[in-house]
Amino acid sequence: MRAFHAAAGVSEQAYEWLSWSTAHIGHRLTGSPQGRRAEEVADSLFRLGGLDTVYAHAFEANAWSRGTVALTIGDGSGFRHLSCTALANTPLNASVEAPLVDAGNGLQADFDSLGDAIKGASVLVDLGLVAGQKGAKNLHRSEKAALALRAGAVSIVFVNQVEGGVLLTGTASVDGGLITAPAVCIAMEDGKLLRERLAAGASLSARVQMSNQSQLVRARNIIAELRGTVRPEEVILVGGHLDSWDLATGATDNGLGSFSILDMARVLASMPFRPERTIRFVLFMGEEQGLLGSRALVQHYASTGELGRVACMINLDMSGNPKGFAVGGPPDWEGLIKSQCASIKGLDSTVFEGASSNDVWLHSDHQPFLLKGVPVISPLSDLGKHVYGCYHSSCDDIHLVKPEAMTNNVRSVGTLLLGLAATPVLPGHFTSEQLRLRLQKADLEAPLRISGDWPW
Ligand SMILES: [Zn+2]
């Protein structure tokens, strides 16, 4: 473990590969030529790294890609165009004009309080939580879109929560399919102006026009393994999504995680020893369009019985400079991760603080594993506000990435992998009842019911 930690601590290979990829491939949108190229490059880098096995898990899915979009606001005396981006999985063709109604945070309570005013309206909804409601818990944009459409809205105008005219993309669909009405994102500043005018009594209309494409594509999760020496049938799975949105190069979302995994695999494979359990590295495609690759893989594992061999799933999504790890698993997992964190901190305390938490959340590739009861682990990252401000936006480029953030990923997550692989007996999966209670405790029943993913 010490030898690995030392070797990983001097490697900037993850950053160099990511930097090359952003310059030579560009974005990595699933179903695009760039996405396919990224799959090929990942496959080659695993092979170059000397992994024991490298293979692909192919899946088919409808992949959405953007065409054109326009938003025009009318106030009875004139019209004004506003810059916007289309959210993903929005209709292939739409042209809708409707009165604009401020629906605040876009939570169920907002729609309830507006009643019939929502029907046939274009709703202005915040991506974050601005209009404070006591005890309100934010929802994902896709869940807000589902609630808005259920309440009768005919289009949705999301207001970004990042200053500086930044526009965001991301899926508006809870299930990866196309939604029935257009949804766009506008800048925070434009949203504020619209809100002020509506609050002052102006009657505004919003015309949203868009054209997009969606086609059945074949994509591939790229998988590599180091075979365990003592318990090869037990698998520690570490994954992260390789795909990205098309507005930039996805250097942080999720070049940070996926290219760190590639280098982690390389450094681990270069050691003069093999781990006790099998370590499986998975680069998922289709995450951004709706967890398409991870849903497909978990479905495959569930049908073959393979899922029972996966001891835990470690997900790296926008991970860097881990301070510790969060775990969502039965109680024994919390103690185990705590002790693993303490031993990693013993090796290096420059960035890794040894923190651990037991949070669970949704909307990344760990979700399908978690919903089947597999314990999930994520690094507690420390990337800085400038990074999160470019999430899903046109500024998510390599200038946001510090090489050491990735080196620290490789070092800390790789050490955790070895530690888990060497633990004599690992705790088990969630029982159905444990999982239900855990999800309820984390307030995840409501969003999972909106998306139709609540397993009970
Ligand atoms: Zn991501």
Residues whose N, C-alpha, C, O or C-beta is under 5 A from the ligand:
A	BS01	ZN	D253 N254 D317
